[in-house]
Amino acid sequence: MLFEAGVAILVLGIFLLLLAAALYAGGRGGEGEAKGAAVLFIGPIPIAFGNDRGLLSISVLLALAMLVLLVLGWVMTT
């Protein structure tokens, strides 16, 4: 059951990437400012980067929430 859930999440992620690319290609280009942020975990060390402070804060909070869920899942299975 867990395997099927993982595959479903993977398929959903690929679908969302394709949808975002299609929406981006269909929109008007050259207007506005691009904003982005990401958090990369290398082992236990998080590296955050981006050009918008608000998006960076949201990215860090989401990354910490995912880390907590990962640790809880690991603790509950051992």
C-alpha positions as CSV (number, residue, x, y, z in Angstrom):
1,M,0.0,0.0,0.0
2,L,2.8,2.4,0.8
3,F,4.5,1.6,-2.6
4,E,1.3,2.5,-4.4
5,A,1.0,5.8,-2.5
6,G,4.6,6.7,-3.4
7,V,3.9,5.9,-7.1
8,A,0.7,8.0,-7.0
9,I,2.6,10.9,-5.5
10,L,5.3,10.6,-8.1
11,V,2.8,10.5,-11.0
12,L,1.0,13.6,-9.5
13,G,4.3,15.5,-9.3
14,I,5.1,14.7,-12.9
15,F,1.6,15.8,-13.9
16,L,2.0,19.1,-12.0
17,L,5.3,19.8,-13.6
18,L,3.8,19.2,-17.1
19,L,0.8,21.4,-16.2
20,A,3.0,24.2,-14.9
21,A,5.2,24.0,-18.1
22,A,2.1,24.2,-20.3
23,L,0.7,27.1,-18.4
24,Y,4.0,28.9,-18.5
25,A,4.3,28.4,-22.3
26,G,0.8,29.6,-22.9
27,G,1.2,32.8,-20.9
28,R,2.5,36.1,-22.1
29,G,6.3,36.2,-21.7
30,G,8.5,39.1,-20.8
31,E,6.3,40.7,-18.2
32,G,6.8,40.9,-14.5
33,E,9.5,39.6,-12.3
34,A,10.4,36.0,-11.7
35,K,10.5,35.0,-8.0
36,G,11.7,31.7,-6.6
37,A,13.2,30.0,-3.6
38,A,14.3,26.5,-2.8
39,V,15.8,24.5,0.1
40,L,18.3,21.7,-0.6
41,F,19.2,19.2,2.1
42,I,22.7,17.8,1.9
43,G,22.6,15.2,4.7
44,P,21.4,17.1,7.8
45,I,22.5,20.5,6.5
46,P,19.8,22.6,4.8
47,I,20.9,25.1,2.2
48,A,18.3,27.7,1.3
49,F,18.5,30.1,-1.7
50,G,16.1,32.4,-3.5
51,N,15.4,35.9,-4.5
52,D,12.2,36.5,-2.5
53,R,12.3,36.6,1.3
54,G,8.6,35.6,1.6
55,L,9.0,32.6,-0.7
56,L,12.2,31.6,1.1
57,S,10.5,31.6,4.5
58,I,7.7,29.5,3.1
59,S,10.2,27.1,1.5
60,V,12.1,26.7,4.8
61,L,8.9,26.1,6.8
62,L,7.8,23.4,4.3
63,A,11.2,21.8,4.3
64,L,11.2,21.7,8.1
65,A,7.7,20.2,8.1
66,M,8.8,17.5,5.7
67,L,11.8,16.8,7.8
68,V,9.7,16.4,10.9
69,L,7.3,14.0,9.0
70,L,10.3,12.0,7.8
71,V,11.7,11.6,11.2
72,L,8.3,10.7,12.7
73,G,7.8,8.1,10.0
74,W,11.3,6.7,10.6
75,V,10.8,6.5,14.4
76,M,7.4,4.9,14.1
77,T,8.7,2.1,11.8
78,T,11.6,1.2,14.1
